[in-house]
Amino acid sequence: MEVHHPHHPSHKKKWSEYFLEFLMLFLAVTLGFFAENIREHQVLVERKNQNLEGIVQDLRKDSFQLAERISEYVIAMNNLEDQKFASYQYGKNQLDESNYLDYIIQKNDTLAVGLSFFINNSGYKNTIASGSLSVINSIKIKQLIAEYYEELGIKLSDNNRNLDSEKNIWLRRTFNSGAYGMNTEYKKRITKIPIQDRLLDIKNNSSFRKAVLNPDFRIDTDRFEHECEYYLYLLIRFKNLNNKFLLELDKKQF
């Protein structure tokens, strides 16, 4: 005897069931998309905070170095003014040649000028590279970043080169030499010679005597002093901006 199995017709889904499945799938994909965006945003915010902390550390290093450079250039400006006045006194026979030459040599031996300021910008570079700038909410901080690193910072960097050039021109005209490298063989050898012998050698150098005894020495020194004065002006502006930037970041509202 054959056994007949009953046939059960397959269940046909209603359009509402298809819609419900589509809706659940859409919601799952959408929520996943939003969750991923939130996670990426949180990562960016965390990186932003880390990079801004890095900028704070860089600004503090800058602040210390700026104070040093400003102090050096204020002293240097007075030094160059003294040399110009001594040249004037010599021209008016108020200072004899030997004492005048000794004075100029001594002043130049203690002239600490020409050291450039270079910005600590690792925190800024990381902020740009990581895209953290886009999640900084404070418009004020964004403006300070642009002014500090992209405007005044670039101008200061350009004047580093101008100052180096003017210093070398002034040294060549005055001492018939350029700036000496810190690790040159000449530098190592010359420092072994007693200071008085070195200064006497400069005093007896005909090129040096010709340059310093010439009234044009005041003009050359004045030109170099003006370059130092402008650089000092930029350093002071940058120091004020540095203070302003640090105060804004200390608010922690970024």
QUIMO-V413391 format. One record per helix or strand of 2 or more residues. SS is the DSSP state (hx for helix, st for strand). FROM is the first residue (numbers start at 0). LEN is the number of residues. If there is no record, write none. Layout:
ss	from	len
SS	FROM	LEN
SS	FROM	LEN
//
This chain:
ss	from	len
hx	14	77
hx	96	13
hx	121	8
hx	131	4
hx	138	37
hx	184	6
hx	194	9
hx	205	8
hx	215	35
//
